[in-house]
Structure formats: C-alpha cells, structure tokens
C-alpha cells in the first residue's frame, strides 16, 4: 500500500496516561485519517517516573504525513532522530520569515547547536527569535521583530512540553478541570479560590487581577478594594470604564447613574459618569485626585495608596478617556506584559475583552480563574487557547465578597 511509504517514527515522554497526552496523540492521528503502530511503550510505575512511547505514524502522502506530524508535535511528540531547528533571517522590521513557527503558550525548547534551549517568555500566537551568538531563544511579538533577526521556521527541532496533571496530591482545582459550569456550589468554589489566593500570597506568588466595570455595578467594589488592602493584588489590568465608574461610585455613590447600595436611579444620574471624568481631568490624573484629597476611597484609590501597578487600556468606545488611559493599543499591550511578568495566578473578573487579551499573553503554567455571569464569555476564553483557565459562571458581585470573607477567616485562623 502507498500509505506505508510515507511514515515516520516519533517518541513522547512524560505523564502520558493521567495527563491524557497519549490519548490526545491517538485522537489527532485518527481525526486526520492517519495510521499508527505502537512500537514501544513503558509506563512509569512511581509518581515521579515518566512514561515513554515510540510510535510509527503513517500518512497517505508526504503532505498528509506532515499535517499529522505537525499536530502531534503540538502535543509534545518529537521525531526519534532530533534535527537542529531551522532559522531564517527577517528581511525587514516587523516581517516574519515565510513558514514561521507559530507558538503555543506551553513551555517550549528548540534544538540548537547540539543542545535543547529553553524559549523565554512563552505566549501563544507569536514567533521564536534565536540569538545565535548567545545561544538563547525568546518568544516575540511581530511588532518587535528587527531586520536580520533569526526566526524559527517549520516544526523541526521544536519541542513543546505540555502541561501535566500534578503527581503529588490533588490540585486545588483538579475537581473542576478546565471547564465552566454554573451548577457547581458557589460557597465551596469561593472557599477554594480563597484558599489558593492565601497560599499563593504566603509563598510569595504574584497575583494579577483583570477586572471590568461590572465589579462596580454589582456592588463588589469595596470587596475588591479590601482584597487590595489585604495584599492579594500585585497588579491590576483593566480599561477606562472600571476607573471611571469606580471614581463615580467613590464621589457620588452611583455607577452609570444608579445608586449601588439600593439599585435606584439618581436624579440626572445619566451625567454622573461624565462628571466623574470631568473631575479627573480637572485634577490632572487619578493620582493627583488622591494627592489633592478629592478621591478618598475605591479601587483606584487603594491601588495608588498601596503602590499597586495598574494599566488602563483604551478602546474606541471610551468616554473621555481619562488621562491615565493608554490609547495606543500596542503600548498598552506592552505595559500589560510588564505588569504580568513573573505572575503565578490571574483572576479575571467579568471582562471578556481584557480577559482574552491577557490570556493570549500568559504561559500555560499560570493559574487562571475566570469569573463571569455569562457562560459564553468563559467558554470563549477557553476556546481562544487559554486552556488552563478554570471557568466559574456566577455573579461576581455575590462571589467576590464570599472569597474576601473566607480570606479574612484564613488570616484570623493563622494569627
């Protein structure tokens, strides 16, 4: 049969069974109408032992085989005989070489000059640039590419290390997997989120929050402000609306003209958010409002008083936008990445646009918890590639106060 002519041996190592890596490899081959033989398979018999599999993969023609192999390499497989990565120079700024390698958010290595080199700063949908003198590799955005930089092309010599299920004990969110549901008990999930936040902070883990204006509308602003005061927020990523409605709430007790405490509409409340914007412009910035004693409470107040870095990214629909907002989206993207550097956990609270943007910048090893009342929003985040995210479909206004309450209990218990 012609099919047998087009074949290649591949191997894969790791926790292949409990992390479902081998199952995904088999599924990919069958979904792409390929064929395979398991030539060797050994199972790790202890928690710290890896499993190993060697397969013969077959395709109908060379192109078909290449398609299958490309999908398997994305699951952590490698050719049995490793070849050096292929590099080509960028012929002008901000232009990648043809057939460039498009990254995932999993840990990645390249085989260069006889050894495996870690790729720094992994993000999805970027490229890999290699410094041939220093023998280092880094993940780069297309806008940061300079003429002459050596770009990885093709899949050869690239190894992806997929996320694996923890072997020592059960992960705090293992029971929830990476899916979303509105049917899980809110109290239990809130307790687990609080427990995870507590231990992340205790062991020096950086926690970043991505938040939308729903925090203000739903009455969760004070809970979030308390979270900042308690030291559980190391950076805030948001947009113009969160800051505007936070200031409106702090100055007038309303959000979009509605009294947050009782849900009634304020007289002439439709102009309140514009009045808040005007007050910020009069002062010059959010920080100036705090320094002049105009802004005395709220989320932005706590960030400024506690020296918590924040980045407000602009969009075309912004009112104002206020002076603190970065209206250049490329600059905002870069500033987001600076704040996220070294983060261990990200809380995404009711903001689809900013959550998906941040998800695209995160390596797969970072714990992500996405909270939104709309299940399609959480599902879209997972579908866009942030597969490590845990989706919690609930009202953030009810959920966040419970998390803060449990954190207060944990703190009191440890004293």
C-alpha positions in Angstrom: 0.0 0.0 0.0 1.2 3.5 -0.8 0.4 4.7 2.7 3.3 2.6 4.2 5.8 4.6 2.1 5.1 7.8 4.0 5.9 7.2 7.6 8.0 8.5 10.5 8.9 7.3 14.0 8.0 9.7 16.8 8.5 9.5 20.6 6.9 11.2 23.5 7.8 11.3 27.2 6.0 12.5 30.4 3.0 11.6 32.4 1.3 10.3 29.3 -1.7 8.5 30.8 -3.0 10.6 33.6 -2.4 13.8 31.7 -4.2 12.3 28.6 -1.2 13.2 26.4 -1.1 9.8 24.7 -4.9 9.8 24.2 -4.7 13.2 22.5 -2.0 12.0 20.2 -4.0 8.9 19.2 -7.1 11.1 18.6 -5.1 13.6 16.4 -3.9 10.8 14.2 -7.3 9.2 13.8 -9.1 12.6 13.3 -6.6 13.3 10.4 -7.2 9.9 8.9 -3.7 8.7 9.6 -2.5 5.3 10.9 -0.1 4.3 13.7 1.7 1.5 15.3 2.9 1.5 18.9 6.4 0.2 18.7 7.4 0.7 22.3 5.5 1.7 25.5 6.7 1.8 29.1 4.6 3.1 31.9 6.1 5.0 34.9 5.3 3.0 38.0 6.1 5.6 40.6 4.7 9.2 40.9 7.9 10.8 39.8 8.6 8.4 36.9 7.7 9.4 33.4 6.1 7.1 30.8 7.6 6.7 27.3 6.0 5.8 23.9 7.5 5.3 20.5 5.1 5.2 17.5 5.3 4.7 13.8 3.0 7.3 12.2 1.8 6.8 8.6 0.1 9.1 6.1 -1.4 8.9 2.6 1.3 11.1 1.1 4.1 13.4 2.2 1.8 16.4 2.7 -0.7 14.3 4.7 2.0 12.9 6.9 3.4 16.4 7.5 0.0 17.6 8.6 -0.3 14.7 11.1 3.2 15.2 12.5 2.7 19.0 12.9 -0.4 18.4 15.1 1.5 15.7 17.1 4.4 18.0 17.8 2.0 20.4 19.3 1.1 17.7 21.8 4.7 17.2 22.9 5.8 14.5 20.5 9.2 14.5 18.8 10.9 12.7 15.9 13.1 9.8 17.2 16.1 11.3 15.5 16.2 15.0 16.5 17.4 17.5 13.9 18.6 21.1 14.5 16.0 23.9 14.4 15.7 25.7 11.1 16.4 29.5 11.2 15.9 32.2 8.6 16.6 36.0 8.9 13.7 38.5 9.0 14.3 40.6 5.8 12.7 43.7 7.3 11.4 45.1 10.6 8.1 43.6 11.7 8.0 40.9 9.0 8.5 37.2 9.8 10.1 34.7 7.5 7.8 32.6 5.4 6.7 29.3 7.1 7.5 30.9 10.5 6.8 28.7 13.6 3.7 30.0 15.4 4.0 29.4 19.2 1.6 27.9 21.8 1.5 29.1 25.4 3.2 25.8 26.6 6.8 25.7 27.7 8.9 25.2 24.6 12.5 24.3 23.7 14.5 24.4 20.5 17.3 22.1 19.5 20.2 24.3 18.5 24.0 23.7 18.3 23.7 20.2 19.9 21.5 21.1 22.9 18.0 21.9 23.9 17.5 25.6 24.6 14.5 27.0 26.6 12.4 29.6 24.9 11.9 32.6 27.2 8.6 34.5 27.6 6.2 31.9 26.1 3.0 33.3 24.7 0.6 31.9 22.1 0.5 33.1 18.5 3.9 34.7 18.4 7.3 33.7 16.8 10.6 32.4 18.2 13.7 34.6 17.7 17.2 33.0 18.3 20.3 34.8 19.3 22.9 32.6 17.6 25.8 34.2 19.5 24.4 33.9 23.0 22.6 30.7 22.0 19.3 31.9 23.6 15.8 31.9 22.3 12.8 34.2 23.0 9.2 34.5 22.1 8.5 37.7 20.3 5.6 39.8 19.0 5.6 40.5 15.3 5.9 44.3 16.0 9.1 43.7 18.0 11.0 41.8 15.2 14.0 43.6 13.8 15.6 43.1 10.3 18.2 40.3 10.4 16.9 38.6 13.5 16.9 34.8 13.1 13.4 33.4 13.1 12.5 29.7 13.7 10.7 28.3 10.7 8.9 25.0 10.4 8.4 22.5 13.2 11.8 20.7 13.0 13.8 21.0 16.2 11.0 22.5 18.3 9.8 20.6 21.4 6.6 21.5 23.3 6.3 20.5 26.9 2.6 20.2 27.6 1.0 20.9 30.9 0.8 17.8 33.1 -1.5 16.9 35.9 0.2 17.3 39.3 1.5 14.0 40.7 1.9 15.0 44.3 -1.6 15.3 45.8 -4.6 16.7 44.0 -4.5 20.2 42.6 -6.9 22.6 44.4 -9.0 23.0 41.3 -8.5 19.5 39.9 -12.1 18.6 40.6 -13.2 21.4 38.3 -10.9 20.6 35.4 -10.6 23.3 32.8 -14.2 23.7 32.0 -17.0 26.1 33.1 -20.3 25.4 34.7 -23.0 27.4 36.7 -24.0 24.3 38.6 -21.1 24.0 41.0 -21.7 25.1 44.6 -20.6 28.7 44.9 -19.6 28.5 48.6 -17.3 25.6 48.0 -15.7 27.2 45.0 -15.3 30.5 46.8 -13.6 28.7 49.6 -11.2 27.0 47.2 -10.4 30.3 45.4 -9.7 32.0 48.8 -7.5 29.1 49.9 -5.5 29.2 46.7 -5.1 33.0 46.9 -4.0 32.7 50.6 -1.3 30.1 49.8 -0.1 32.0 46.7 0.5 35.1 48.7 2.0 33.2 51.6 4.7 31.7 49.4 5.4 34.9 47.5 3.4 34.2 44.4 2.5 37.2 42.2 -1.3 37.7 41.8 -2.7 39.8 39.0 -6.4 40.8 38.6 -8.1 41.6 35.3 -11.3 43.4 36.0 -14.3 45.1 34.3 -16.8 47.8 35.4 -19.3 45.1 36.4 -17.4 45.0 39.7 -18.7 48.5 40.4 -22.2 47.9 39.0 -22.7 44.7 41.0 -21.6 46.2 44.3 -18.3 44.3 44.6 -16.0 47.5 44.6 -15.5 47.5 48.4 -14.7 43.8 48.4 -12.1 44.3 45.7 -10.7 47.4 47.5 -10.4 45.2 50.6 -8.6 42.5 48.6 -6.0 45.1 47.6 -5.6 46.3 51.2 -5.1 42.8 52.4 -2.2 42.4 49.9 -3.8 39.9 47.5 -3.4 42.1 44.4 0.0 42.7 42.9 -1.2 44.4 39.7 -4.5 45.5 38.1 -5.2 45.3 34.3 -8.4 47.0 33.1 -9.9 49.6 30.8 -11.2 53.1 31.0 -14.7 52.1 32.3 -13.5 50.4 35.5 -11.7 53.5 36.6 -14.5 55.9 35.6 -17.2 54.0 37.3 -15.0 53.5 40.4 -14.5 57.2 40.7 -18.2 57.9 40.1 -19.0 55.4 42.8 -16.5 56.9 45.2 -17.6 60.5 44.6 -21.4 60.1 44.1 -22.3 56.6 45.3 -23.5 55.7 41.8 -22.4 53.6 38.8 -23.8 54.6 35.4 -26.3 56.8 37.4 -27.6 54.0 39.6 -27.2 54.0 43.3 -25.0 51.0 44.0 -26.4 50.4 47.5 -30.1 50.1 46.7 -30.4 50.0 42.9 -32.4 53.2 42.5 -31.7 55.7 39.8 -30.2 59.0 40.8 -31.7 62.3 39.7 -29.9 63.4 36.5 -27.8 60.3 37.1 -27.1 59.8 33.3 -24.5 62.6 33.6 -22.7 61.2 36.7 -20.0 59.2 34.8 -19.3 62.3 32.6 -19.0 64.4 35.8 -16.5 61.8 37.2 -14.4 62.1 34.0 -14.5 65.8 34.3 -13.3 65.7 37.9 -10.4 63.5 36.9 -9.4 65.9 34.1 -9.7 68.9 36.4 -7.3 67.2 38.9 -5.0 66.0 36.0 -4.9 62.3 36.8 -6.2 59.7 39.3 -3.0 60.0 41.4 -3.5 63.8 41.5 -7.1 63.3 42.7 -5.7 61.2 45.6 -2.9 63.6 46.4 -5.4 66.5 46.5 -7.8 64.6 48.8 -10.6 64.5 46.2 -10.6 60.7 45.8 -10.7 59.1 49.2 -11.8 55.5 48.6 -12.4 52.9 45.9 -10.4 50.5 43.8 -8.1 53.1 42.1 -7.6 54.9 45.4 -6.4 51.6 47.0 -4.1 50.9 44.1 -2.5 54.3 44.4 -2.2 54.3 48.2 -0.7 50.8 48.2 1.6 51.3 45.2 -0.1 48.6 43.2 0.8 49.0 39.5 -2.2 49.3 37.2 -2.6 49.6 33.4 -5.8 51.0 31.8 -6.0 50.1 28.1 -8.2 52.2 25.9 -10.8 51.2 23.3 -12.8 53.0 20.6 -15.9 53.3 22.7 -14.3 55.0 25.8 -15.9 58.2 27.2 -13.0 60.6 27.8 -10.9 58.6 28.0 -9.3 59.8 31.3 -5.7 60.9 31.2 -4.4 57.7 32.9 -5.7 55.5 29.9 -3.2 54.3 27.3 -4.9 55.0 24.0 -2.1 53.4 21.9 -3.1 49.7 22.0 0.4 48.5 21.2 1.8 50.5 24.1 -1.0 49.2 26.4 -0.2 45.6 25.3 3.5 46.1 26.2 2.6 47.6 29.6 0.2 44.8 30.3 3.0 42.3 29.8 5.4 44.3 32.1 2.9 44.0 34.9 2.3 40.3 34.3 5.9 39.4 34.3 6.5 36.6 36.8 2.9 36.2 37.8 1.7 32.9 39.3 -2.1 33.5 39.3 -4.5 35.6 37.4 -8.1 36.4 38.5 -10.3 37.5 35.5 -13.4 39.2 36.8 -16.2 40.0 34.4 -14.4 41.4 31.4 -14.4 39.4 28.1 -12.2 41.7 26.0 -9.4 42.2 28.5 -9.5 38.6 29.8 -9.0 37.2 26.3 -6.2 39.7 25.6 -4.4 38.7 28.9 -5.0 35.0 28.3 -3.1 35.3 25.0 -0.1 36.7 26.8 0.2 34.1 29.5 2.2 30.9 29.6 0.2 27.8 30.3 1.7 27.2 33.7 0.0 30.3 35.1 -3.2 29.5 37.1 -6.2 31.4 35.6 -9.6 31.8 37.3 -12.2 33.4 35.1 -15.4 34.6 36.8 -18.4 35.8 34.7 -22.2 35.6 34.9 -22.3 34.7 31.2 -21.2 31.2 30.4 -20.4 32.1 26.7 -17.8 34.6 27.9 -16.0 32.0 30.0 -16.3 29.4 27.2 -14.9 31.9 24.6 -11.8 32.5 26.8 -11.2 28.7 27.0 -11.8 28.3 23.2 -9.3 31.1 22.4 -6.5 28.9 23.8 -6.3 29.7 27.5 -7.0 26.0 28.2 -5.5 26.2 31.7 -8.3 28.6 32.8 -10.9 27.5 35.4 -14.3 29.0 34.5 -16.7 30.0 37.3 -20.1 31.1 36.0 -21.6 33.3 38.7 -22.4 36.9 39.7 -19.1 38.5 40.6 -21.0 40.9 42.9 -22.1 37.9 45.1 -19.0 35.8 44.6 -16.1 38.2 45.4 -17.5 39.2 48.9 -17.6 35.5 49.8 -14.0 35.0 48.7 -12.9 38.0 50.8 -14.8 36.7 53.8 -13.0 33.3 53.6 -9.7 35.1 53.3 -10.4 37.1 56.4 -11.2 33.8 58.2 -8.0 32.2 57.0 -5.9 35.2 58.1 -7.6 35.2 61.5 -7.0 31.4 62.0 -3.3 31.8 61.3 -2.8 34.5 64.0 
